[in-house]
Amino acid sequence: MKSDNVIVDKSMDFSIRIVKLYKFLTENKREYVLSKQILRSGTSIGANVKEGVRGQSKADFISKMAIALKEASETEYWLELLYKTDYLNENQYNSINSDCEELIKILMSIVKTSNHK
């Protein structure tokens, strides 16, 4: 079910991709440590966005969006590490990383504009 909020929808879609990536890594690659890290940070983005949208104040909203941004940056790191250690091929990496980069850009814009209003 789609909402009218782009960042809510995109972060949920990304979380779904991360869960599927986690399944792929654990079932097909037998990788359990890095996969747990990316599952945690990758799904945390959407959870913080959802919390922020329903925040109690503007400060709460900005704080949650900033945390989501940090989690997206951490996820970007884990994706790069998975690629550089041959758990993801170039196509897999480019596909999911471009979604991560898009989330980072949107979140950076939200945090920046929210702080100046």
C-alpha positions as CSV (number, residue, x, y, z in Angstrom):
1,M,0.0,0.0,0.0
2,K,1.6,3.3,-1.2
3,S,1.3,6.5,0.8
4,D,1.4,10.0,-0.4
5,N,4.9,10.5,1.0
6,V,7.8,9.8,-1.3
7,I,10.4,9.2,1.4
8,V,8.1,6.8,3.3
9,D,7.4,4.8,0.1
10,K,11.0,4.7,-1.1
11,S,12.4,3.8,2.3
12,M,9.9,1.0,2.6
13,D,10.7,-0.3,-0.9
14,F,14.4,-0.2,0.0
15,S,13.8,-2.1,3.2
16,I,12.1,-4.8,1.2
17,R,15.1,-5.0,-1.1
18,I,17.4,-5.2,2.0
19,V,15.3,-8.1,3.5
20,K,15.6,-9.9,0.2
21,L,19.3,-9.2,0.0
22,Y,19.7,-10.6,3.5
23,K,17.9,-13.8,2.5
24,F,20.1,-14.1,-0.6
25,L,23.3,-13.6,1.4
26,T,22.4,-16.1,4.1
27,E,20.8,-18.8,1.9
28,N,23.0,-18.6,-1.2
29,K,26.3,-17.1,0.0
30,R,26.2,-18.5,3.6
31,E,27.2,-15.0,4.8
32,Y,25.9,-14.2,8.3
33,V,27.9,-11.4,9.8
34,L,27.8,-8.7,7.1
35,S,24.3,-9.6,6.1
36,K,23.1,-9.0,9.7
37,Q,24.8,-5.6,9.7
38,I,23.1,-4.5,6.4
39,L,19.8,-5.9,7.5
40,R,19.9,-3.8,10.7
41,S,21.0,-0.5,9.1
42,G,19.1,-0.9,5.8
43,T,15.7,-1.5,7.5
44,S,16.4,1.1,10.1
45,I,16.2,3.9,7.5
46,G,12.5,3.3,6.9
47,A,11.7,2.8,10.5
48,N,13.2,6.1,11.4
49,V,11.5,7.9,8.5
50,K,8.2,6.5,9.6
51,E,8.8,7.5,13.2
52,G,9.9,11.0,12.1
53,V,6.8,11.5,9.9
54,R,4.7,10.8,13.0
55,G,7.0,12.7,15.3
56,Q,5.8,14.9,18.2
57,S,7.6,18.0,17.0
58,K,9.6,19.6,14.3
59,A,12.8,18.8,16.3
60,D,11.7,15.2,16.6
61,F,11.1,15.0,12.8
62,I,14.5,16.5,12.0
63,S,16.2,14.2,14.5
64,K,14.7,11.1,13.1
65,M,15.4,12.1,9.5
66,A,19.1,12.8,10.5
67,I,19.2,9.3,12.1
68,A,17.7,7.8,8.9
69,L,20.4,9.6,6.9
70,K,23.2,8.2,9.1
71,E,21.7,4.7,8.7
72,A,21.6,5.1,4.9
73,S,25.2,6.2,4.9
74,E,26.1,3.1,7.0
75,T,24.1,0.9,4.6
76,E,26.1,2.4,1.7
77,Y,29.3,1.3,3.4
78,W,28.1,-2.3,3.9
79,L,26.9,-2.5,0.3
80,E,30.3,-1.4,-0.9
81,L,32.0,-3.9,1.4
82,L,29.8,-6.7,0.2
83,Y,30.7,-5.8,-3.4
84,K,34.4,-5.4,-2.7
85,T,34.5,-8.8,-1.0
86,D,32.6,-10.5,-3.9
87,Y,29.4,-11.2,-2.1
88,L,27.6,-9.0,-4.7
89,N,28.4,-8.8,-8.3
90,E,28.6,-5.5,-10.1
91,N,25.0,-5.5,-11.4
92,Q,23.6,-6.4,-8.0
93,Y,25.7,-3.7,-6.3
94,N,24.9,-1.0,-8.8
95,S,21.2,-1.7,-8.7
96,I,20.7,-1.6,-4.9
97,N,23.4,1.1,-4.3
98,S,21.7,3.5,-6.7
99,D,18.5,3.2,-4.5
100,C,20.6,3.8,-1.4
101,E,22.2,6.9,-3.0
102,E,18.8,8.2,-4.0
103,L,17.6,7.8,-0.3
104,I,20.7,9.6,0.9
105,K,20.0,12.6,-1.5
106,I,16.4,12.8,-0.5
107,L,17.2,12.6,3.2
108,M,20.0,15.2,2.9
109,S,17.6,17.5,1.3
110,I,14.9,17.0,4.0
111,V,17.4,17.5,6.8
112,K,18.9,20.6,5.2
113,T,15.6,22.3,4.3
114,S,14.0,21.4,7.6
115,N,16.8,23.0,9.6
116,H,16.4,26.3,7.7
117,K,12.7,26.8,8.2
